[in-house]
Each structure stands twice: as structure tokens, then as C-alpha cells.
Amino acid sequence: MPSVKSAEKRARTNLKRRERNRRDRSRMRTAIKKVRQAPSAGSAREALVGAESLLDRLAGRGVIHGNAAARHKSRLHAYVAKLEA
């Protein structure tokens, strides 16, 4: 256990951040699954809008890397375009 007061606060902060990041990554994976499991192209397009927004937010906060967000968005766009074709 930390013996310095600042180290105790650091441990609490790290715990909060880790929990928040885990929750956010879980939401991201769920949003991606919703796009891939959408029953129609129209509902996939709607789910894509939400997933794209979430990915941008997470990249902005540093939960995931910007390039990872771009890669996910690119692959989801290609998937939806293939559904619509």
C-alpha cells in the first residue's frame, strides 16, 4: 500500500480511470457489434452513426488511439456499404 498521501490519491485516481476506461471500451465493443448484427442496411446505418460518434469521443479522451478509431470506422463503413450494395 502507498505510504505517501499523493501516492494514495494516485492509486484512487488510477482505479477510477481504469473503471471508466473499461466501461467505455465495453460500450465501444457493444456499439460495433450492433452495427455488425443489424438486421437491415438501414438499421446498420443508424447504428453506424452512433458507433462513429462514440469512437471519436473515446479517441478524443485518449481511451483508444486515434488511428484505432479511424480503423474501426473505416471497416464499419466498408461493411455497411457492402450491405447497401
N, C-alpha and C positions, 0 to 999 in steps of 0.2 A: 504494500500500500504506500502511496506517496506520503512523505512526511512534511513537505513544504506546502504552504497554503495555495500557492499558484499552481502547483502540480495537481493538487486535489481538484481545483477548478478545471484544469486542463482535462483531467480524467472525466469529469462530469460533462464537459463540452463535447469531448470526443464521443461519449456514449450517445448524447442527443443527436449529434451529426450522423453517427453510424446508423441509428434507428431511422432517422429521416431519409438517409440515402437508400437504405434497404426498402423502405416503404415506396420511395419514388421509383426505384428500379423495378419493383414488383408491378407498380402501376404501368410502367413503360412496357413491360413484357405482356401484360394483360391487354393493353391498347393494340399492340402489334398482333396478338392472337385474334382480337376482334376483327381486324382488317382481313386477316387470312381466312377466318372462318365465317365471314359474312355470306349469307345465302344468295345475295344477288349483287350485281355490279353497282347498283345504286346505293345499297346499304354499305358496300365496301368503300365507296367514295366518301360517304358521310363519316364512316369510322376513320378513314384516312385523314380527314381534316382534323379530327380530334387528336389522333396519334401524332400528326405532324406538329401541332401546337405544343403538345406535351414534350416531344423530343427537343424542340427548340428551347423550351423553358429549362429543361434539365441540362442541356448543353450550356445555356447561359449561366446557370448556377454552379456549373462545374461538377455535376453529378456524373455525367458522361462526357467524353471528349467531343469536341465539335465535329471532328471527322467521323466519329462513330455515329453521331446523329445524322450526318449527311448520308452515310452509307445506308442506314436503316431507311431513311426517307426515300432514297433512290430506289432501293429494292422494293419498297412498298408501292411506289409509283409505277414501277415496271409491272408488278403483279396486278395492280388494278387496271392498267392499260391493257394487259393481256386478257383480263376478264371482259373488258368492254369491247374488245375486237371480235 
